[in-house]
């Protein structure tokens, strides 16, 4: 006999839910009414084999940074307007269309209704709320300025997101040009070179080494295109897997510190991220050592993580933070000088914020000018590639004509 889920109102006025066995929905409703209950809803109970699309969407969806930015800013505005925290979360939960965020907010509402704090609830979702988010909310709760802390963390997330977006955007143009050049090159190896190669073979002339290399690549791609594609994909996967290891990532970071155009961008972007994160945490009342530890987790570059680990150890021993920034060359000298001034005047948070704004503007200008800087380099690369191909294929023709 099939099972049906029901929702009824008892004689006492309390609403209850449960399951009941019956031949159909009407029979189930009749059974419930015969017990003196007011039937509110009766639906067929699904078994484990039924495809649950909502559950699938919830599993596959993830909370984007943009959604967290909107969440922090909106909740801050609601609390400043006088709304209770639970009601603000409830409004946010009804507005969001992201299943993962909706589930998270429902859990937060339930935790707060049990007497828990917002930061404690957020700490249960490390994939949604980063350590900096949780720590700043906790500091806001302890100081009584939760709405201000939410506004600061929203601004922090927004600045970090825009910084990362600008850097990625600056790399789109060269990536598209190189990919297009590669595709055109493959097509020429498959369709153009074989015609010229056949002519050279008929004339039986001695070919330069570069021409032989191009003809060999052309023969391989013409006869083993699938193998070539699979091999290329395999190489790309291998490179990606290597770069995901600590050694591979470390090697890439080592190279990035030595590339002419990239090295300044790496230093400026990491300086901006370090300064803004520390400033946001310190202004929210987070302890210095904890702020440094959280900043270490925010930074992606292992060299900067090591610097933050050293900074936390030094600060615990009473050594000024500025002395750590002054060591080495991964941070510009301006960082240590400004931090030293902030420590002397007691306005370290403000100085760090000024540093963040300065280097964010520097990164903004650098990314705007990057296309101008990269364009001539790309032209040289394209010209060299086309020139090598042209000389390799045309020089044998001149050799044949001179013999004639």
C-alpha positions as CSV (number, residue, x, y, z in Angstrom):
1,X,0.0,0.0,0.0
2,X,1.5,3.4,-0.9
3,X,2.5,5.9,1.7
4,X,1.4,9.6,1.8
5,X,3.0,12.5,3.6
6,X,0.5,14.7,5.5
7,X,0.3,18.0,7.3
8,X,-2.6,18.5,9.7
9,X,-3.8,20.9,12.4
10,X,-4.6,19.2,15.7
11,X,-7.5,20.1,17.9
12,X,-5.1,22.1,20.0
13,X,-4.2,24.2,17.0
14,X,-0.7,22.7,16.6
15,X,0.4,21.8,13.1
16,X,2.0,18.4,12.8
17,X,3.5,16.3,9.9
18,X,3.9,12.6,9.3
19,X,3.3,9.7,7.0
20,X,0.2,7.4,6.6
21,X,-0.6,4.3,4.5
22,X,-3.7,4.4,2.3
23,X,-5.0,3.2,-1.1
24,X,-5.0,6.8,-2.4
25,X,-4.8,10.5,-1.3
26,X,-8.6,10.7,-0.7
27,X,-8.5,7.7,1.6
28,X,-5.5,9.1,3.5
29,X,-7.4,12.4,4.0
30,X,-10.5,10.6,5.2
31,X,-8.5,8.6,7.8
32,X,-7.0,11.8,9.1
33,X,-10.3,13.6,9.3
34,X,-11.9,10.7,11.1
35,X,-9.3,11.3,13.8
36,X,-10.6,14.9,14.3
37,X,-7.7,16.5,12.5
38,X,-7.9,19.4,10.0
39,X,-6.1,18.3,6.9
40,X,-3.8,20.9,5.4
41,X,-1.9,18.9,2.8
42,X,-1.5,15.3,1.6
43,X,1.2,14.4,-0.9
44,X,2.6,11.1,-2.2
45,X,5.7,10.0,-0.3
46,X,8.7,9.6,-2.5
47,X,11.0,6.6,-2.2
48,X,14.8,6.7,-2.4
49,X,14.9,6.0,-6.1
50,X,13.0,9.1,-7.1
51,X,15.2,11.7,-8.8
52,X,15.5,14.7,-6.5
53,X,16.4,17.7,-8.7
54,X,16.6,20.2,-5.8
55,X,19.1,18.0,-4.0
56,X,21.2,17.7,-7.2
57,X,21.2,21.5,-7.7
58,X,22.1,22.0,-4.1
59,X,25.1,19.6,-4.4
60,X,26.3,21.1,-7.7
61,X,25.8,24.8,-6.9
62,X,28.4,26.8,-5.0
63,X,28.3,30.3,-3.4
64,X,30.1,32.8,-5.6
65,X,32.1,35.8,-4.2
66,X,29.7,38.2,-5.8
67,X,26.8,36.7,-3.8
68,X,28.8,36.9,-0.6
69,X,29.5,40.6,-1.3
70,X,25.8,41.3,-1.8
71,X,24.9,39.3,1.3
72,X,27.4,41.2,3.5
73,X,26.4,44.6,2.2
74,X,22.6,43.9,2.4
75,X,22.7,42.4,5.9
76,X,24.8,45.4,7.1
77,X,22.2,47.8,5.7
78,X,19.3,45.9,7.2
79,X,20.9,45.9,10.6
80,X,21.7,49.6,10.4
81,X,18.0,50.2,9.5
82,X,17.0,48.5,12.8
83,X,16.1,45.0,11.6
84,X,16.8,42.0,13.8
85,X,19.6,39.7,12.7
86,X,17.3,36.7,12.3
87,X,14.8,38.7,10.2
88,X,17.6,40.1,8.0
89,X,18.9,36.6,7.3
90,X,15.4,35.4,6.6
91,X,14.9,38.1,4.0
92,X,18.2,37.2,2.4
93,X,17.2,33.6,2.4
94,X,14.0,34.3,0.5
95,X,15.7,36.6,-2.0
96,X,18.6,34.3,-3.0
97,X,18.2,31.9,-5.9
98,X,21.3,29.9,-5.1
99,X,20.3,26.6,-3.5
100,X,23.6,26.2,-1.6
101,X,23.4,29.7,-0.2
102,X,19.7,29.2,0.7
103,X,20.5,26.1,2.6
104,X,23.4,27.8,4.4
105,X,21.2,30.8,5.4
106,X,18.5,28.4,6.7
107,X,21.0,26.7,8.9
108,X,22.3,30.1,10.2
109,X,18.7,31.1,11.1
110,X,18.2,27.9,12.9
111,X,21.5,28.3,14.8
112,X,20.7,31.8,15.9
113,X,17.2,30.8,17.0
114,X,19.0,28.3,19.3
115,X,21.0,31.1,20.9
116,X,24.2,30.6,18.9
117,X,26.1,33.5,17.4
118,X,26.3,34.3,13.7
119,X,30.1,33.8,13.6
120,X,29.8,30.3,15.2
121,X,27.2,29.4,12.6
122,X,29.3,30.7,9.7
123,X,32.3,28.7,11.0
124,X,30.4,25.5,10.2
125,X,30.5,26.4,6.5
126,X,34.3,26.9,5.7
127,X,33.7,26.4,2.0
128,X,31.3,29.4,2.0
129,X,32.6,31.7,4.6
130,X,36.4,32.3,4.6
131,X,38.4,32.7,7.9
132,X,38.6,36.4,7.4
133,X,34.8,36.6,7.0
134,X,34.2,34.6,10.2
135,X,36.9,36.5,12.3
136,X,35.6,39.9,11.3
137,X,32.0,38.9,12.1
138,X,33.2,37.6,15.5
139,X,35.1,40.8,16.2
140,X,32.0,42.8,15.3
141,X,29.8,40.7,17.7
142,X,32.3,41.2,20.5
143,X,32.6,45.0,20.0
144,X,28.8,45.5,19.3
145,X,29.5,46.8,15.8
146,X,28.3,43.8,13.7
147,X,26.8,46.0,11.0
148,X,30.0,47.9,10.5
149,X,32.1,44.7,10.4
150,X,29.8,43.3,7.8
151,X,30.2,46.4,5.7
152,X,34.0,46.2,6.0
153,X,34.2,42.6,5.1
154,X,31.9,43.2,2.1
155,X,34.2,46.0,0.9
156,X,37.2,43.7,1.5
157,X,35.7,40.9,-0.6
158,X,34.7,43.3,-3.3
159,X,38.2,44.9,-3.6
160,X,39.9,41.5,-3.6
161,X,37.5,40.2,-6.3
162,X,38.0,43.3,-8.5
163,X,41.7,43.0,-8.1
164,X,41.7,39.4,-9.2
165,X,39.3,40.1,-12.0
166,X,41.5,42.9,-13.4
167,X,44.6,40.7,-13.4
168,X,42.7,37.8,-15.2
169,X,41.3,40.3,-17.7
170,X,44.7,41.6,-18.6
171,X,45.8,38.1,-19.6
172,X,42.8,37.4,-21.9
173,X,44.2,39.3,-24.9
174,X,47.6,37.6,-25.1
175,X,46.0,34.2,-24.4
176,X,43.5,34.7,-27.3
177,X,46.3,35.8,-29.7
178,X,48.6,32.9,-28.9
179,X,45.7,30.3,-29.1
180,X,44.7,31.7,-32.5
181,X,48.2,31.6,-33.8
182,X,48.6,28.0,-32.6
183,X,45.3,27.0,-34.4
184,X,46.4,28.7,-37.7
185,X,49.8,27.0,-37.4
186,X,48.2,23.5,-37.0
187,X,46.0,24.2,-40.0
188,X,49.0,25.2,-42.2
189,X,50.9,22.1,-41.1
190,X,48.0,19.9,-42.2
191,X,46.8,21.7,-45.4
192,X,49.6,23.9,-46.7
193,X,52.9,22.3,-45.9
194,X,52.1,18.9,-47.5
195,X,51.6,20.5,-50.9
196,X,55.0,22.2,-50.7
197,X,56.6,19.1,-49.3
198,X,55.4,17.1,-52.3
199,X,57.0,19.6,-54.6
200,X,60.4,19.4,-52.8
201,X,60.3,15.6,-52.9
202,X,59.7,15.6,-56.7
203,X,62.6,18.0,-57.3
204,X,64.9,15.8,-55.1
205,X,66.8,18.8,-53.7
206,X,68.8,19.1,-50.5
207,X,66.6,20.7,-47.8
208,X,67.7,22.9,-44.8
209,X,67.3,21.4,-41.3
210,X,64.5,23.8,-40.4
211,X,62.5,22.7,-43.5
212,X,63.0,19.0,-42.6
213,X,61.7,19.7,-39.1
214,X,58.6,21.5,-40.4
215,X,57.9,18.7,-43.0
216,X,58.3,16.0,-40.2
217,X,55.8,17.8,-38.0
218,X,53.4,18.2,-41.0
219,X,53.7,14.5,-41.9
220,X,53.0,13.5,-38.3
221,X,50.0,15.8,-37.9
222,X,48.6,14.8,-41.3
223,X,48.8,11.0,-40.6
224,X,48.3,11.1,-36.8
225,X,46.1,14.0,-36.0
226,X,44.1,12.2,-33.3
227,X,47.3,11.0,-31.7
228,X,48.7,14.5,-31.8
229,X,45.5,16.0,-30.2
230,X,45.5,13.3,-27.5
231,X,49.2,13.9,-26.9
232,X,48.7,17.7,-26.6
233,X,45.8,17.2,-24.2
234,X,48.0,14.8,-22.2
235,X,50.8,17.3,-22.0
236,X,48.4,20.1,-20.9
237,X,47.0,17.8,-18.2
238,X,50.5,16.8,-17.0
239,X,51.6,20.5,-16.8
240,X,48.4,21.4,-14.9
241,X,48.9,18.5,-12.5
242,X,52.5,19.5,-11.9
243,X,51.6,23.1,-11.3
244,X,49.1,22.0,-8.7
245,X,51.8,20.3,-6.6
246,X,53.7,22.4,-4.0
247,X,56.9,22.0,-6.0
248,X,55.3,23.0,-9.3
249,X,53.6,26.0,-7.7
250,X,56.8,27.1,-6.0
251,X,58.6,26.9,-9.3
252,X,56.0,29.0,-11.1
253,X,56.2,31.6,-8.3
254,X,60.0,31.6,-8.5
255,X,59.8,32.3,-12.3
256,X,57.1,35.0,-11.8
257,X,59.4,37.0,-9.5
258,X,62.0,37.2,-12.3
259,X,59.8,37.9,-15.4
260,X,60.2,41.6,-16.4
261,X,56.5,42.5,-16.7
262,X,55.0,40.1,-14.3
263,X,57.3,40.6,-11.2
264,X,56.1,44.1,-10.4
265,X,52.4,43.0,-10.8
266,X,53.0,40.1,-8.4
267,X,54.6,42.4,-5.8
268,X,51.9,45.1,-6.1
269,X,48.9,42.8,-6.1
270,X,50.1,40.8,-3.1
271,X,51.1,44.0,-1.3
272,X,47.6,45.4,-1.9
273,X,45.9,42.2,-0.7
274,X,48.1,42.0,2.4
275,X,47.6,45.6,3.4
276,X,43.8,45.6,2.8
277,X,43.3,42.3,4.7
278,X,45.3,43.4,7.7
279,X,43.7,46.9,7.7
280,X,40.2,45.4,7.6
281,X,40.9,42.9,10.4
282,X,42.7,45.4,12.7
283,X,40.0,48.0,12.2
284,X,37.4,45.4,13.2
285,X,39.2,44.8,16.5
286,X,40.9,41.5,15.6
287,X,44.1,40.7,17.5
288,X,47.4,41.5,15.6
289,X,48.7,37.9,15.7
290,X,45.3,36.5,14.6
291,X,45.0,39.1,11.9
292,X,48.4,38.1,10.5
293,X,47.5,34.4,10.6
294,X,44.3,35.0,8.7
295,X,46.1,37.2,6.2
296,X,48.4,34.3,5.6
297,X,45.4,32.1,4.7
298,X,44.1,34.8,2.3
299,X,47.3,35.0,0.3
300,X,47.9,32.4,-2.4
301,X,51.6,32.9,-3.0
302,X,53.8,30.6,-0.8
303,X,56.6,33.2,-0.5
304,X,54.1,35.6,1.0
305,X,52.6,32.9,3.3
306,X,56.1,32.2,4.6
307,X,56.6,35.9,5.3
308,X,53.3,36.1,7.2
309,X,54.3,33.0,9.3
310,X,57.5,34.8,10.2
311,X,55.6,38.0,10.9
312,X,53.3,36.2,13.4
313,X,56.3,34.6,15.2
314,X,58.2,37.9,15.4
315,X,55.2,40.0,16.6
316,X,54.6,37.4,19.4
317,X,58.1,38.1,20.5
318,X,57.5,41.8,20.5
319,X,59.4,42.6,17.3
320,X,57.7,45.3,15.1
321,X,55.9,44.2,12.1
322,X,57.7,46.7,9.9
323,X,61.0,45.0,10.4
324,X,59.6,41.8,8.8
325,X,58.4,43.7,5.7
326,X,61.8,45.3,5.4
327,X,63.6,42.0,5.1
328,X,63.9,40.5,1.6
329,X,62.6,42.0,-1.6
330,X,59.1,40.5,-2.1
331,X,57.5,43.6,-0.6
332,X,58.4,47.1,-1.9
333,X,60.3,49.4,0.5
334,X,57.2,51.6,0.8
335,X,55.3,48.9,2.7
336,X,57.8,48.6,5.5
337,X,58.2,52.5,5.7
338,X,54.4,53.1,5.9
339,X,53.9,50.2,8.4
340,X,56.7,51.7,10.6
341,X,55.0,55.1,10.5
342,X,51.7,53.5,11.4
343,X,53.3,51.7,14.4
344,X,54.9,54.9,15.6
345,X,51.7,57.0,15.4
346,X,49.3,54.3,16.5
347,X,47.4,54.5,13.2
348,X,48.6,51.2,11.7
349,X,45.1,50.3,10.3
350,X,44.8,53.7,8.5
351,X,48.3,53.4,7.0
352,X,47.6,49.9,5.8
353,X,44.4,51.1,4.1
354,X,46.3,53.9,2.4
355,X,48.9,51.3,1.2
356,X,46.1,49.1,-0.1
357,X,44.5,52.0,-2.0
358,X,47.9,53.0,-3.5
359,X,48.8,49.5,-4.7
360,X,45.3,48.8,-6.0
361,X,45.6,51.9,-8.1
362,X,49.1,50.8,-9.3
363,X,47.7,47.4,-10.3
364,X,44.8,49.1,-12.0
365,X,47.1,51.2,-14.1
366,X,49.4,48.3,-14.8
367,X,46.6,46.1,-16.1
368,X,45.3,48.9,-18.2
369,X,48.8,49.4,-19.8
370,X,49.5,45.7,-20.0
371,X,48.0,45.3,-23.4
372,X,50.1,48.2,-24.6
373,X,53.2,46.6,-23.2
374,X,52.4,43.1,-24.4
375,X,51.3,44.1,-27.9
376,X,54.8,44.8,-29.3
377,X,56.1,41.6,-27.6
378,X,53.3,39.6,-29.3
379,X,54.0,41.2,-32.6
380,X,57.7,40.2,-32.3
381,X,56.7,36.7,-31.4
382,X,54.2,36.4,-34.3
383,X,56.7,38.0,-36.7
384,X,59.5,35.5,-35.6
385,X,57.2,32.5,-36.0
386,X,55.9,33.6,-39.4
387,X,59.4,34.5,-40.5
388,X,60.8,31.2,-39.4
389,X,58.1,29.3,-41.3
390,X,58.4,31.5,-44.4
391,X,62.2,31.2,-44.6
392,X,62.1,27.5,-44.0
393,X,59.6,26.9,-46.9
394,X,60.8,29.5,-49.3
395,X,64.6,29.1,-49.1
396,X,64.5,25.6,-50.8
397,X,62.6,27.2,-53.7
398,X,65.3,29.7,-54.2
399,X,67.9,26.9,-54.1
400,X,66.0,25.0,-56.8
401,X,65.6,28.0,-59.0
402,X,69.3,28.9,-58.7
403,X,70.2,25.3,-59.8
404,X,67.9,25.7,-62.8
